[in-house]
Amino acid sequence: MFCFPDILTVFNLKAVGTGQPFHRFKTTNYCNALNESDRKNMTAYVIGQITVKDPAKWEEYRSRVPGTLAPWGAELVLRGTRAKVLSGKHPHTDTVVIRFPDPESALKWHNSAAYQELVPLRTQAAEVDLISYESDS
């Protein structure tokens, strides 16, 4: 969900000949209110792009992650191995997609003590890029 401030606010235009603001919109408040209410109804996804360095350690890490997801209402949507790059460049071989009920749950999961305890093992096991996405569908 994007929130674009009104261009009059961005440039703080003045009414011709008066030196007074042409119009003031409280776009910041509108955007914050919009984002707060919309974000509560948005699903969040964490997508991991992975290149395994140590298969044994990776299997241990993978076996322990699901237990960290349950408290946040998350579910594993996909754990897959790259079949073919159809366009562009993609150096990673594996992908994981995790669905969360909302963006706040995704962030809290990532910052949780249970998940952070696994980060050193993850670092030893693989090169991992984790990215969170918000979706309104």
N, C-alpha and C positions, 0 to 999 in steps of 0.2 A: 504494500500500500504506500503510495507516494503522497506527499503533501506539498503542494507548490504554493509558496507565499504569493500573495497578490503583487503584481509588478509595481503598483503604486506604492506599496509599502517598501519594496526593495529599493526603489529609486527616490522615495520621499519627495514626490513631485509637489510643486507649489502651484496654487491657483494663479492664473495669469494676472499680474498687476497687484496682487494682494500680499504676496510673500507668505501667505498662510498655507498650511498643508491642503492639498486638493481634496483628499479624503483619507481618513485613517481607518484601516481595518485591523482588527485584533486577530490577525492571521495566526500569530504564535499560539494564542489561546485556542483558536479554532483547531489548528493542527494538532496541538497536544491533546485536546479533548477527542478529536477524531482518532488519533493514534491510540490513545488509552482504551477507548471503547472498542475499536476495531481489533486491536491486538489481542484482547481477551477472547475474541471469537476466531482468531487465526490459528491454523495448524502450523507447527514448525517442523522442519526437517533438518536433521544433521546428516550431511553427506561427507563421507570419508573417502579420500582417494589414497590408495595404499600401494606401497612396494615393499614386499616382505624381504627381510634380511636374514632372519633366523626362523625357519618354519616351526621348530619345536616351541620356541618362546611365543611365536605368534598364535599357535594353537592354545597355549595356556592363557594368553591374554583374551582371545576370542571366547574361551569357555567361561571366563569370569565377568565379562561385560554385561550379559543379560541380567545378572543379579543387581547391577547398579541402576538398571533402567526401570525396574518395577515400581520403586517408590515415586517415580515421576510420571507414571501412566504412559510410558513410552513403549513402542513396539518396533522390533526389527522388521523392516519392510523387505530389504534385499541384502543379501551377501552374495556378491558375484565376482567372477573372474572375467577380465576383458576378453571379448570374442574378437572384435575388430574395431579399429578407429575408423569411423566413416568419413570424418572431416577434421582437419586440423591436426594438432599434435597432442598426444596424451601419454606421458611417460609412465604412469602408474599401471599396475596389472590387476588390481583388485578394487572393488568399490563396496561400501556399506551405506545403506540408507536407513535412518532411524526416524520414525514419526513421533512427535510429541504433541500433546493437546494444545499447547500454546508456547510462544517464544520464551516466556519466563521459565517454564519447566525445562526447556532445553538448556538454558543458561545455568539454572540451578543444578541440573544433572552434571553438566561439565565441571562446575566448580565444587561439586560435592566431595566430601572426604573419601567416600567409597570409590568414586571414579578417579580422583587425583592419586589415590594409592596405586592405581594401575598404570599411571603415566610412565614411570620409570621402566616398567616391563614393556610397555608399548614402544618406547623409544629404542630399547634394545632389540625389539622384534622386527620393527618396520619403520619405514619413512611414511608418515601419515600427515595428510593435510585434511583438517576437519573444518567444514564450513557450515554455518547455519543459514537456513532460508525460511522465510515466512510465506505462507500461502493462505489465500482466502477461499480455497476450495479443497 
